[in-house]
Amino acid sequence: MLRSLSVRVLLALISGLALGALAQSSGSEAFARAIENVEAFGGLWLNALRMTVIPLVFSLLVVGIASAADAASTGRLAVRAIVLFSVLILAAALYALAATSGLLALWPVDPEGARALIAGAREAAPITAEAPGFADWLRSLAPSNPIQAAAEDAILPLVVFASFFGFAATRLPEALRDPLVGFFRAIAETMIIIVRWVLWAAPLGVFALSLGVGLRAGFGAAEVLAQYIVVVSVVIAVITLLCYPLAVIGARLPFGRFARAAAPVQAVAFSTQSSLACLPLMVERARDELGLPSRVTGLVLPLAVAVFRMTSPVGNLAVALFVARVYGLEPSGLQLAAAVFVAFAISVGAVGLPGQVSFILSIAPICLTLGLPIELLPLLLAVEVVPDIFRTLGNVTADLAATAILGRDAIDEVSVEPLEAPSASSSPSAASPSG
């Protein structure tokens, strides 16, 4: 059992919380300083994950688009994919509001535990974030400087540039296009190997982060943290289960066939907590088990990993609504509507790496939109490892379901061809069926 990465991460989380709480109860300043020094390793671990994001996303999109045989067909498929992704993300965000509010109404946050958690958060560094306006967001879609966008981790503008780059590469002669695609494919495979290496150190990174949670919040916040994990995980798990009827109805697939295709991918997602690490297996299962065309899997799956995280608005809105209940605040209807829009926009630029990478960046703007304090987010970041397992499971399942729907449409377009009337010179035997 200890060979499972998820089990080791959970044990590291529990050990770190307990040791940090022990240091808090002992009142030892030397112990507390030592823990704060160990926390620096958690920051190193997160940075090691972040360093692979930009080259991997860019390479995957370029390879997926440029490898398509028909540039015009690829363009239509990409547009359909973006439309489908947008509809599913919006539906998921609306579901998150209803599901999280209903679950918290059935299981209210304990006021005493909430006060203990808030007391621990007051020692955390304040976070400032500002939700971008629509005009600013629209202007930022096309990066004036792609190198600067990469340096600033501006994922969405970089995705736009990578898409143009990939479509332009399809116009190159084969002698120029093949070496270019091979170069970016090699970069993508190299980055995936690095991601897997870094994820093996996840228990150490999570242990370092959870030490700080226990030190600042003590044992008094444990119950609220456990409730947070359960609430967010359940809300995400339900949207994951809804992907099965989505694939059955939208792609006209038998339930068992889709489940067999998704199961190995979900096993890898559970152990690695990385959609990017699951991408090679997703391509294989979509092609071999679901029978989808290579031109569909080669474009849609890398695009989905880069810009389609259906659990992003679900998890992010669930976190924000939980924070509201901890502080005893009730956002208005207009604030909730604005939060859905912000969550939708943020999810487009999210990348399929573990949630610790972009946790605060994604959720702080939503909290500010709802008029919520954001001092709790550093504490919740340390325990995000558990909901992140469910986030990744939901993302890879939704990626396969969306790809199956788009692949079925592509198969139908190829199979449904207009019948031509036989010409006058056609022989009777050629015009009639044999046998």
N, C-alpha and C positions, 0 to 999 in steps of 0.2 A: 504493500500500500504506500510505503514511503517513496517508492519510485515515481509516483505520480507528482507532477509539478504542482498541481492544484492542492494536493494534500500538504505538500511541504510549505506552500504559501500560506495556507490556513493555519498550520502549526506555528509558522513564523509570526503571523498576525497575533495569535493568542499569546504567544510568549512575549512579544514586544509590549502588548497592552498590559500584561501582568507585571512585567519588570518595570515599566514606566510608572504604573500606579504604585508599586512598592517604593520606588524612589520618591514619589510625591508624598506618600504617607510617612516615610522616614524623616523627611525634612533635611536630608543631607545635601548641602550645597555642592560638595565634590561629586557626589553621585549624579546630581542634576547636570552639572557641567560636562561630565563624561558622556551622558546620554545626548546632550546637545551636539557634542563633537561627532558621535556616531551617526546622528541624523544627516550629517553632511554626505555620508555615503549614499543615502537615499536620493539626494539631489544628483549625485554622480550617476547613479543608475538610471534615473529619468533622462538625463542628458544623453546617455549612451543610446537610449531608445530613440530620442528625438533626432539624432544625427543621421539616421537612415531614412527619415521620412521623405525629404525633398527628392533625393536621387531616385528612390524607389517609385514614388508616385509618377514622376515625370517619365521614367523609363517604361513603366507598365502601360501608360497611356499611349506613348509613341509606338511601342511594339504592337499593342492591340489594334490601333487604328491603321498604322502603316502596313500591317500584315494582311489586311483585307484585300480580296482580289478586285472587287468592284468599288471604286471610290464613290460613285453615285449611290450605290446600294448601301455602302457603309454610312453615308451621310443620313439617309432616311432612317436607318436602324438606330443611329446615335440620337436622332431627334425623338424617335419613339421611346427610346430608353430613358431619356431625360424627362419626357412627359410622364411616363409611368412612374419613375422615381419620385417625381414631384407630387403626384396624386397620392402615392402610398405614404410619403413623409407627412403630408398634410393630414391624411386620415389618421395616421399614428399619433400625431400631436393632439388632435381632438380627442382621441381615445384616452390619451394620458391624463388629460384634465378630468374626464369623467371617472376613470378607474382609480386614480390616486385620491381624488376627493371622496369617493365612496368608501375606499378602504380605510382612510383616516377617520371618516365618520363612524365606522364600525369599531375602529381601534384607535381611540384618541391618544395623543402624546401625553405622557405623565408630566404634570407641571413641575414636580420636584426634580425629576431627572432632566427636564429641559433647563431648569435653572442651573443645575450642575454642569451641563454641557456648555451653556452660555458663559459660565464662570471660567471654564477652561479656555474658551475661544478668546477671551479678552486679552490673553497674553500673546495671541497670534498677531503677526504683522498685518496691518490693514491692507486690504486689496482695493485697488481702484480700477474700474472698468467703465466703459461708456458704450452703450449700444449704438451702432452706426445708423444714421438716417438713410432713407431709401436713396436719396440723390448721391450720397457718398458711396453707398454700396454699389450703385449702378456704375458710377465712374471707376470704381476699383476693379471691375470685372476684367478689363484689359490692362495689364500692367505696362506702365510707361517704361519700366526697366525690369525685365524678367530676372536679372541677377539680383537686384535689390529685393524683389518679391521673394526670391528663394532665401536670401539672407534674413529676411524678416518673418519667415515662416508664413507668408501669405499664400495659403494653399489654393484658394479659389482662383485668384488671378493666374497662378502658375498652371492650374488645370486648364484654363482657357488657352494659355499660350501653348501648352503641350498638345492640346487638341488641334489647334491650327498647324502646329509643327507636324503632327502625325498625318493630317489630311494633305498637307503640302508634300510630304514624303511619298504619298501614293502617286503623285504626278511625276516623280522622277523616273528615268529609265531604270530598267531592272538591274543593270550593272552598277548603278549608284545606290539604288534603294536597298538591295540585299545586304551590302556591308554595313549600311547605316542601321538597319533593323537588327542585325546581328550584334552590333556594338551595344545598343541599348538593351537587348535581351541579356547580354552578359552582365551588364551593370545590374539589372533587376535580379538576376539569380544570385549575384554576389551579395547584394543588400539583404536578400531573404536569409542567406546563411548567417550574416552578421546579426540579424534580428533574432534568430534562433539561439545564437550564442548568448546574447544579452539576456534573453528571457530565462536562461538557465540560472542566472543570478537573481531571479525574482524573489526567492525567499529571503536573501540577504537585504535586498532593497526594501521589501515590505517590512521586514523586522526593524530596520532603521527608522522608517517612517512611523510605525506604530509605537515605537518607544516614546516619541514626542506626544502622541495622543494620550497615552497613559500618564505621562508626566504632567501634562497640563490639565487633564480632565479628571484623573483619578478614577476610583471605582464607581463614583456616583453617576458618571455618564454612561456606564456600560450598558444599562438597560435601554437607554435612548438610542445608542449606537446600534445595538442589536435590532431594535425595532426599525431603524432606518434601513439596515441591510435587508430585512425581511420585506418591508413595504416596497422598496425600489426593485428588489429582485422579483417579487411576485408580479408587479405591474409589467415588467419586461418579459417575464416568462409567459404571461398570457398572450402578449402580442406575438411571441414566437410560435405558440400553438396555433394562432390564427393564420400563420403562413401556410399550414398544411391544406386547409380548405381553399385558400387562395390559389395554390398550385393545382389542386384537383379540379377546381372550377375554371380558373383562367387558362390553364395549359391543357386541360382535359387529360390529366394523368391519373392512373390508378393510385390510390392512397399508398399502397404498399410499395409501389415502384419509387415514388418520390421519397418515402421514408427510408428505403434502402440506399438511395443515392445520398441522402442528407446525413445518415448516421455516422459514416466514417469522418466526414467533414466536421460534424459536431464534436466527435471525440477529440480531434486535433484542436478544435477551438477551445474545448474545455481545458485541455492540458497546456496550451500555449497562450491563451487569451489574446490572440492576434489574428485578425482577419487576413492580414498580409501573409502570415505564415501558412494560412489555409488555402491561399489562392491556387497553388499548383494542384492540390488535391481537388479543389472545386472544379477546375477546368477538366481534370480527368473524369470525375464522376458525371459532370454535365454532358461530356462527350460520349462516354462509354455506357453509362447506366441509363441516362435519359435520352440518348441518341440525338443530341442537338448538333447542328452544323458547327464546324470549326470556326467559320467566320463570325458566328454569333458568340460563341464562348470566348473567342480571342478578343472581341471588342467589349461585350457587355460586362463580363466579369471583372476585368481590370477597371473599367469605368465605374462599376458598382462599388468596388473596394475603395476607389478614390473619392467618390462623391455621394454614394448612397449608403447611409447608415440609418436604417429605419428605426433602430432602437435609440438613436441619439436624441431626437425630440422627446421620446417616451421617457428615457432615463433622466434627461436634463430637467424636464418639466416636473417629474416626480420628485427630484431632489429639491427644486425650488419650492414646490408646494409643501414638502416636509419641513423645510426651513421656516416657511410661513407659520406652520402650526407650532413649531418649537418656540417662536417668538410671540405666539398668540395673535398673529395678524391675519386678516382676511382680505385678500386682494379683490378689487372691484371687477365687474364684468369687462369694462374697457381695458383694465390692466391685463386681464387674462387673455383677451383677444390680441393685445399687443405682444404678450409673451409668446403666444403661438406663432406669430409672424417672426419674431426674433429667433425662436427655436428652429423654425423652418430655414431661415437664412443661414444660421450657424451650422446646421447639420449638413448643408451642401459642401462646406469647406472642411468638414471633419475627415480624418483619415483613420483607416482601420487598424490602429495600434491600441494597446491597452489604455484604458480610460485615464490612468494617472497622467498620461502625456498631455492631454488637453482638458482636464477636468475643470480647473478654475477658469480657463479661457472661455470654455463653452457655457458654463453655468452662471458666472458673475454677471454678464449682460442680462440674462433672464431674471436674475434676482433683482437687479436694479430696475428693470422694467416693472416688476411687481411691487417696487417700493420696499424691498426687504434689505436688512443688513446682510453683509456678506462675510462677516468675521468668522462664521462657522465653517466656511469652505475648507480652510487648511486642515481642520480636524476630520472632516468627512473624506478628504482626499486619502488619508491614510487607510481607511477601511473600504475604499472604493474597489479594492481587489476582488471582493465577493460579488457585488453587483456587476462588475466588469466581466466576470465569467458569463453571466446571463446576457449582457450586452453583446458579447462576441457570438454567443450561440444564436441570438436573434438575428444579428447582422448576416452571418453566413447562411442561415436558413432563408432569410428574405432575399439575399443575393441569388440563391439557387432558384427560388420561386419566381422572381422577376425574370431571370434568364430563361427559365422554362417557358414562361408566357411569351416572351419575345421570340424565343426559338420556335415555338409552335406556330406563331404568326408567319415567320420566315418560311417554315416548311409548307404551310398552306399556300403561301404565295407562289412557291415553286411548283407545287403539285396541281394547282388549279390553273390550267392553260386553256385558252380558247381552241375549239376544234375547227380545223380547216376543212372546207369542202373538197372532195377529190377533184382533180383536174380532169379535163376531157381525155387526156392522153393516158390516164391511169388505167391499168389493167384491172379486170374484175377481181382477180385473185389477190391483188395488192390492196384493193379497197375493202375486201371482206375478211373476217377473222379466219384464221387457220383452224383446221381440225373440226 
